[in-house]
Amino acid sequence: MEIKSIRQKKLVSVTFFSIFILISFSCCQLQPKGKNVPSVDRHHPHNFIAHHGMVVAAHPLAAQAGLDMLKKSGNAVDAAIATAYALNACEPFASGIGGGGFMVIYLAHLKKITIINFREKAPALASARMFFFEGKIKEEWSRTHGLAVAVPGALAGWAYVLNKYGSKSLSSVLARAIEIAEKGFKVSQTFSNINKDQYEKLLLNAG
């Protein structure tokens, strides 16, 4: 989990999927006691304190994309979408555009919370017997076969949210993700391990 913080004079919060963005403004400066040093074990819970803003994502490149968007005067939604696209580029196995999610947005000026549901949906022709073959159920078809693929909702959801609540253009929030995809990035041990674990499944669906 990567955390980035920034000063920001807005009060908006957005939470969705594996990404959390919080923008807040505080009149008083409370100093945390002691050094804010994460545990050596990255899976160990860690309390991180920021007074004005925070971007949290599963990969440092994605968290940096959100932070950069905030520095460019983007709001929390702009930062969240930029983070999501960047995360798709550098860690697609967990937050890819082939999936979906939920988004919770707090609009401070309205004192209102709105929730966007863009989870995947089953195909229109899906049926209770779609995983049957010659009278027997093919359990692997429901996990690794093309029939197990739902209709993605991520791209439609992100575009809707950005258009309705964001302040930046789609090309602007996509810029960092495109850069990551074109220039490449250092593969993490997690990325490598998951590719190895899923290798046999990838071969089953090879083009």
Secondary structure, DSSP 4 states (H G I P E B T S, - for coil): -EEEE------EEEEETTEEEEE---SS-PPPSS-----SSTTS------SSEEEEESSHHHHHHHHHHHHTT--HHHHHHHHHHHHHHH-HHHH-TTS--EEEEEETTTTEEEEEE---B--TT--TTTTEETTEE-GGGGTTSGGGPPBP-HHHHHHHHHHHH--S-HHHHHHHHHHHHHH--PPPHHHHHHHHHTHHHHHHT--
